[in-house]
């Protein structure tokens, strides 16, 4: 990538009733030509990655990020608080510990919340 900046795209809002997660994923794709963004879902944004949910408007973004080897992380604490498990989520995401989420955010040069 052209610059060595650590960019985090932080998805916070659920996919129902808003386009925040979709726009966050779109932002990850858009800046991937210049940076290696880290996409992280917390709180209600975890629902964005449920198996069996309608992902029509953003599945292509998930697939693109995986094709270019960019990770999509999901906060384990949020998963547990929502009563979900790894089996409820699509395989393209990686569940990480809450402390690791906080570390990635604190080490970022730029955090873009959605």
C-alpha positions as CSV (number, residue, x, y, z in Angstrom):
1,X,0.0,0.0,0.0
2,X,1.1,3.5,-0.6
3,X,1.2,4.7,3.1
4,X,1.9,3.0,6.3
5,X,-1.1,4.2,8.3
6,X,-3.0,2.0,10.6
7,X,-6.7,2.7,9.8
8,X,-9.6,1.1,11.7
9,X,-13.1,1.1,10.3
10,X,-15.3,0.7,13.4
11,X,-18.8,-0.7,12.7
12,X,-21.1,0.1,15.7
13,X,-24.7,0.3,14.4
14,X,-26.9,-2.7,13.5
15,X,-27.7,-3.3,9.9
16,X,-31.5,-3.0,10.4
17,X,-32.8,0.5,10.2
18,X,-29.6,2.1,9.0
19,X,-26.9,1.9,6.3
20,X,-24.0,2.5,8.7
21,X,-22.5,-1.0,8.5
22,X,-22.9,-1.0,4.7
23,X,-21.2,2.3,4.4
24,X,-18.4,1.2,6.7
25,X,-17.7,-1.9,4.6
26,X,-17.9,0.3,1.5
27,X,-15.3,2.6,3.1
28,X,-13.0,-0.3,3.9
29,X,-13.2,-1.3,0.2
30,X,-12.7,2.3,-1.0
31,X,-9.5,2.9,1.1
32,X,-8.0,-0.5,0.5
33,X,-6.2,0.8,-2.5
34,X,-4.1,3.2,-0.3
35,X,-4.2,1.4,3.1
36,X,-4.8,-1.9,4.7
37,X,-7.9,-1.0,6.8
38,X,-8.9,-3.2,9.8
39,X,-12.7,-3.6,9.9
40,X,-14.1,-4.2,13.4
41,X,-17.7,-4.9,14.4
42,X,-18.9,-4.1,17.9
43,X,-22.3,-3.9,19.6
44,X,-25.2,-4.1,17.2
45,X,-23.0,-4.2,14.1
46,X,-22.3,-7.8,14.9
47,X,-25.8,-8.6,13.4
48,X,-24.3,-7.5,10.0
49,X,-22.5,-10.8,9.9
50,X,-25.3,-13.2,10.9
51,X,-25.6,-16.4,8.9
52,X,-28.8,-16.5,6.9
53,X,-29.5,-12.7,7.0
54,X,-30.0,-10.7,3.9
55,X,-26.6,-9.3,2.9
56,X,-27.5,-8.4,-0.7
57,X,-26.3,-4.8,-0.5
58,X,-22.9,-5.6,1.1
59,X,-22.0,-9.2,0.4
60,X,-19.8,-8.0,-2.4
61,X,-17.8,-5.8,0.0
62,X,-17.2,-8.7,2.4
63,X,-16.1,-11.0,-0.5
64,X,-13.7,-8.3,-1.9
65,X,-12.1,-7.7,1.5
66,X,-11.5,-11.4,1.9
67,X,-10.1,-11.7,-1.6
68,X,-7.5,-9.1,-0.9
69,X,-6.7,-10.7,2.5
70,X,-8.1,-8.0,4.7
71,X,-9.6,-9.1,8.0
72,X,-13.0,-8.4,9.4
73,X,-13.0,-8.8,13.2
74,X,-15.9,-9.1,15.5
75,X,-15.8,-8.3,19.2
76,X,-16.2,-11.4,21.3
77,X,-17.8,-9.4,24.2
78,X,-20.4,-8.0,21.9
79,X,-21.1,-11.4,20.5
80,X,-21.7,-12.8,24.0
81,X,-23.8,-9.8,25.1
82,X,-26.1,-10.4,22.1
83,X,-26.5,-14.0,23.0
84,X,-24.7,-15.2,19.9
85,X,-21.9,-17.6,19.2
86,X,-19.3,-18.2,16.5
87,X,-21.7,-20.7,14.8
88,X,-24.2,-17.9,14.3
89,X,-21.8,-15.8,12.3
90,X,-20.5,-16.1,8.7
91,X,-17.1,-17.7,8.2
92,X,-15.5,-14.6,6.7
93,X,-15.2,-12.9,10.1
94,X,-12.9,-13.6,13.0
95,X,-14.0,-13.2,16.6
96,X,-11.4,-11.6,18.8
97,X,-11.2,-10.8,22.5
98,X,-12.4,-7.4,23.6
99,X,-9.0,-6.4,24.9
100,X,-7.6,-7.0,21.3
101,X,-10.3,-4.8,19.9
102,X,-9.3,-2.0,22.3
103,X,-5.7,-2.5,21.4
104,X,-6.3,-2.3,17.7
105,X,-8.3,0.9,18.2
106,X,-5.7,2.5,20.5
107,X,-2.9,1.7,18.1
108,X,-4.7,3.1,15.0
109,X,-3.6,6.3,13.4
110,X,-7.2,6.9,12.3
111,X,-10.5,5.4,13.5
112,X,-13.5,5.9,11.2
113,X,-16.7,5.0,13.1
114,X,-19.9,4.0,11.5
